[in-house]
Amino acid sequence: MRMPNSTITKRMSIVALTWPIFIETALRMGLSTADIFMLSAYSDKAVAAVGLITQVMFLLIIMSMMVSTGAGILISQYNGAEKPARASEVSVVAIYMTLALGVFLGAVMYFGADLFLSWFELEPAVSQFGFDYLVVTGSCALSLAMGVTLSTILRANGYSRSPMVVNLIAGGINIIGNYFALFGPFGLPIYGVTGVAIATVFSQVFSAAVLGWVIYRKGIHVPLHRVAQIPKHMYFRVFRIGALNAGEMLSYNLAQMTIIYFISQMGTASLTAYTYAQNIGRLTFTFSLALGQGTQIQTGYYVGKSWLNEISVRVQRYFFIGFAVSLTIVLLFVWQRFNIAQLFTDNAEIVELTALLLVGSVFLETGRVFNLVFISGLKGAGDVAYPVKVGLICMWGVGVGLAWFLGLHLGWGVIGAWLAIGADEWVRGLIMTKRWRSGEWRKFAFTGLS
């Protein structure tokens, strides 16, 4: 049975939404960094390979979000408009669409792993590590996609704490599995990167199964047996909003993969340093990322309630909070940059490059906050096309273009590519800030309810 709408409103406060997402994101980022730390004890080349494949897995998450994000925005808006039956229909649509998409992506990754890796100029050992990891994790994309969708359904109904607990337990299982795979305790064989991939998939299957059980226990009505009775236009709404939303993220990921291609031409040391700096940097924007996700959910709910003036002010306030927190964290990392880099490797060249990239993170991470908060607000309001259009121009024209020009043409190397990513974040972020402050998003606010 659904909770009274007043209770949902309490669950939709920014604190109630954000703190579980923050804790979950921070610990998951920490677990991801722990993955890299454990792999670094196994092989720097394994780190380079998994760093590359991580971008591919993020691409799979983005493809999954074509369904989940569209569903999340609509569920939040329908809950705000007090239309629970519609919210339930969206949940059913999301689950069935995710099922089809997950099977398709798994097949593509399984049969296309060799082809994908052939696009990059990798050392044979790095390429083999990459194949071993991708063929296992990629072919099991369904478990990853379903976990993303089920978490979104819970959060859109105001239950941010449940996905946090489930995903943290799953992350712990992953780390334990990695330990057994890489270090072979109790005389067990060492399975290396393949074992790490199997541990990752097992944790994803566990997460998806438990999240489905939690949805049932929370009384969120998801009538899967009524799939044939749901109007076809509901599928179109979910896909249209989700595809536009994911389009911006897809463009970003493809641009990042192109930049990684440039970096791979700079040598394994540069690619490894980039992987270390990227994983360390994720801890910098964890709070702003969580704040952005909470902002998107709250914006959708407030739009359903027609509280447009209130959310307009709130989103700008959230940005300033996120900016201050990210700046503080990145400055702490810069202060301890060499000590942090030396936790991962004793290779002097990689340590030097990683420390240099952490200094560049002051520029990159402060720019990122604009996009994490304001784009989330725009998406929650239904203004999903504008970030895609601007993203296509900035990510490729500024990010990729400058990465090639600074990194390869001028010979600045990986720091040139890093600064190019930061330039994209700043240019795109300032444009998004102007869009939010202009109020243009208001005319899109009821896209999902019309």
N, C-alpha and C positions, 0 to 999 in steps of 0.2 A: 504494500500500500504506500502511495506517495505521501511524503511529508507535506504539511500545510505550507502554503506559499510564503508565509511570514518566516517560517523556519529556513526555507531556501534563501530568503533575502539575507538572513544572518550569516548563512554559509557563504554568501557572495561578497562579504567584506574583503577588502584587499589583503588584510592580515590573515584571515582565515584561508584565503586562496593561496597566498604567496608563501607563507612559512613552510608548509609541507612540501611544496614544489621546490623551494630553496634547499631544504635539508636533503631531499631526494636527489636533486641535481648536483649539489655539492659533493655528496658522498658517491654518487655515480661517476662524477668527474674524477673524484679521488680514486675510485676503483679502476677507472680507465687508466689513470696515471700509474696506479700500482701494476696494472697489466704491462705497461711499457717498462716499468722498473724491473719487473720480474723477467721480461724478455731480454732486457739489456744484460742481465747476468748470463743469459743463454747465448745471445749473439746480437751484435750491432746490426748485422745484415737482416736478421729476423725483425728487428725494430723498424728498419726502413721498409721492409715488405708489408708488415702489418699496418704501418702508418699510411701506406698507399691504399691498402684494402679498406682501411677505416673510412676513407673518403667514399669508396664504393658502397659500403654498408650505410653510410649516411645518405647516399643517393637512394638506396632502397627505402630508408625511413621516409624520405621526402615523397617518393612515389606512394607510399602507404598513406601519407598525410593528405594526398589528393582526396582521399575518402574521409579520414578521421577529422581533419581540420574543418572541412565543410560541414560535417556532422556536428562538430563541437560548437561552431558559430550558430547553427540553426537551433540546436538544443537549448543553448543559453538564451537565445532570443525568444523561443517558444515558451520556455519557463518564465521569462520575464513578462510575457504577454498572457500568462496563465492559460496556456494551451497544452496541458500535459499529454493529451492523446497524440498530438502532432509530434511532440518530443519523442514519444515512444516509437512512432513510425520511423522517425529519422534514425533511431538507434538500430532498428531492424535492418533498414536499408544499409547502414554503415557496416554491419557485421557480414551481410551477404556479399556486398561489394568487396570487402576486404578479403573474404575467402577466395573469390575469383581472382583478385589481383595478386594475392600471395602465391597461389599456385602458378600463375603465369610468370611472375618474377623469379620464382625458384627454378623453373625450367630454363629461363633465359640465362640465369647465372651458372647453372650446372653445365649447359652445353656451350656457353660463351666465355668461360673462364680463360681458356688459352688465347682466344682472339683478343680479349681485353688486355691481357698482360703483354701481348705482342706490340701494343701501341706505344709502350714505354721502353726507353733504352736502359734496361736494367742488367746488372751483372747476373750471370746464370744462377748463382746461389740465391740472390734476392728474388729473382723471378720464380724459382722453385718454391721458396717459402711462401710467396704470394699466392701461387696456385694452390698449395696445400691448404691455406687458410680460406681462400675464396670459394673453392669447390664445395667445402663443407658448410660454411656459414651462409653463402649465397643461395645454395640449393634449398636451404631450410628457411627461406624468407617468409613463409606463411606464419611461423611462430612469432617472428619479429613484428610483422604487420599487424597481427591480431592483438598482440600486447599493446601496441600503440593505440589502436582503436578502442579497446576496452578501457584503457587508462583515460582516454579522452571522454568517453561516455560518463565515467565516474566524476571527473573533474567538472564537466559541463553541468552536472547535477549538484555541484558544490562539495563533492567528496574528494578533496585533494589529499587527505591524510591516508586513505586506503592504498592508492597507487604507490605512495611513498614507502609504506611499510613493505608491501609485496615486492617492489622492485629492489629495495635494499636487501631483502633476504635473498632474492635471486642474484644480486651482485655478489653477496658473500659466497653463495654456492659457486659462482663463476671463479672467484679468486681461489677458493679451495681446489677446484678442478684444475686451475692453472698450475698451482703448486705441485699437484700430483703429476701433471703432464710434463713439467719442465725439470723437476728435481728428483723424481722417482723415489720418494721416501719408502721406508720399510722394504727396500730391495725390489720395488716395482720397476718395470721398464720405463724409460723416458720416451714419451711420445712426441715431444717437441711441439712445433707449430700446429700440427694436425690435432694433437691432444688439446691444445688451447682452444682451437676452433670447436671441437666437440663439447668442451666445457661451456663455451659461450652459447651454443645451440641448446644444450640441456637447460641452462638457466632461463633462456627465453621461453622454452616450452613450459617450464614450471611457472613462470610469471603469468603467461597467458591463461593457463588452467586456473590458477588461484584467483586472478582478476575476474574471470567469468563467474566463479563461485561467489565472490564478494558482491558483484552486481545483483545476483539472485538474493543474497542475504540482506542487502540494503533495501530490498523491495522496489528496485527500479524496474518498472514494467517494460519488458522487452519481448513482445509476443512473436517469437520467431515463426510460429505456425501460421501467422497471418500474412506472410510475405506476399502471397498472390493477391491479397486484397488491397495492398498499398498502391495508391495511384502512381503511374509511371512518372509523372512530373516531379514526384518527390525524389526519385533517383537523379533526375536531371538537376534539380536544385542543389543536392548534395555535391554532385560532380562538378557543376559549374562554379560554385563558390570555392570548393576545395581545389579544383584544377587551377583556378586563377591564383589562389593562395599558394599552392605548391609550386606554381610556375616561377614565382620570385625566388623561392628556395632552390628549385631545380637549377635555375640560371646561376645562382650563387655557387652551387656545388660543382656544376660543370666548369664554371670559370676557375674555381679552386683547383680542379683536376688538371685544367690546362696549365695553370701556374706551376703545379707540381711537376707536370711534364717538362716545363722549362728548368725547374730546379733539379730534376733527375739528370739533366744534361750537364749540370755543374759538378756532379760527382756524388758518391755515396755519403761522404762526410756532410755535404750540404743538405742532402735529403734527410739524413739522420738528425742533424741539428734542427732542421725545420720540424720534424716529428716531435722531438723533445720540447721545443719552444711552444709548439701548438698545444701540446698536452698540458704544459705548465700554464699557458695562457688561458686555457679553459677555466681554470680555477679563479682567474681574475674576473671574468664576466658572469660567473655563476649566479650571483645575486641579481644582476640586471636581467639575465635570462629568465629567472624565476619570476621576477617582477613583471617582465613583459608578458609571460604566459598568464599570470594572474590578471594583468591589465586587459588582455584579450577576452578572457572569460567574463570579467566584470563589465567591460564595455558592451558585450553582446547582451548581457542581462539588463543593463541600464537602458540600452536602446529599446529592448522589448517593453520596458516600463515607460519609455518616452522621457527619461531623465537626461536629456541631451546636454543642457547647460552644466549640470553637475559633473558629468563625466568629462566634459571638455576641460574643466579646471583640474580635475583629479589627475588626468593623464600627464599634464604638464608638471604637476607636483611630483608625480612618480619619477619622471625623467631626472629631475634635479637630485632626488635621493639616490637613484641608480648611478648617476655620474660621480657623485661624491664617494660612494662606496667603491666603485671600480678604480677610481684614481688612487685612493688610499691603498688598495690591495696591490696594484701594479707597482707603485713606488716602493712598497715593502719588498716585492720580488726583485726589483732593480737593485736595491740595497744589498741583497744577498745572492745576486745572480750567479757568481762563480761557485759559491757553496752549493747552490741548488743544482747547477749543471753537473757538478762533480758527484752528485748523488746517483746520476744515471750512467756515467762513463768516466774512464780515466784517459780517454783519447784527448790529447791536448788540443788538437785542431777542432774537434767537435765541441769541446768545452768552450773554447774561444768564440766559436760561431754561435753557440746557444746563448751565451752571455750577451753577445752583441744583439741578438734578436730580442732578448728580454728588455734591453734598453729601448729598442724600437717599439716595444709593446705599449709604451706610454702614449705614443701617437696613435697606434692602432686601436687599443682597447677603449680609449676615451671616445673615439669616433664611433665605435661599435654600439655604445649605449643609446645613441640617437635612434638607431634602427631597431634595436631590441624593444624599445618602449613605444616609439611613435608608430612604427609599422604594425605592431601588435594592436594598438588602439584603432588604427585604420581598418585592419582586418576584422576586428571584433564588431566594428560598425557596419561592415559590409562593403567598404571601399577597398576592394581587393585588386582591382585592375590597375590602379595608378602605381602602386609599388612595383608591379611587374614591368610596366613600361619604363619606369625610371631605372629599375634594376638592370634591365637588358642593356641600356645605354651606359650606365656607370660601371657595372661589373666588367663588361667587356671593353668598353672604350677607355675607362680609367684604370681599373684593376689589371686586366689581362694586358692591355696595351702598354701600360707603364711597367709591368713586370718584365715584359720582353725588352722594352727600351732600356730600363735601368739595369736589370739583372744580366741580360745577355749582350745587348748592343753596346752599352757603356761599360760593361764588365764589372758592375758592382756586386755581382753574385747574389747569394740568397738574401742579403740585407736589402738589396734593391727590390727584389720581389716582395719582401715583407713590408717595405714602405709603400709599395704600390697597393697592397691590400688595404693598408691604413688610409691611403688617399681615397680609395673607393668608399670606405666606410664614412669618411668625413663628408665627401661631396653628396653622397646619397642621403646621409643622415640629415644634413642641413635642408635638403629639398623636402624630406619627409616632415621635418619640423614645421616648415612653412606651410605645407599642406594641412597639417592638423590645426595650426593656429588660424588658418584662413576659414575654417569651418566648412570647406567644400564637401567633406565626408558626410555631412548631415543629410544631403539629398540621396545618399545611398543607404541611409540608416535602416530602412525597412525592406531591403532587398529580399530577405528570407521570409518575410511575413506577407508580402503582397500577393 
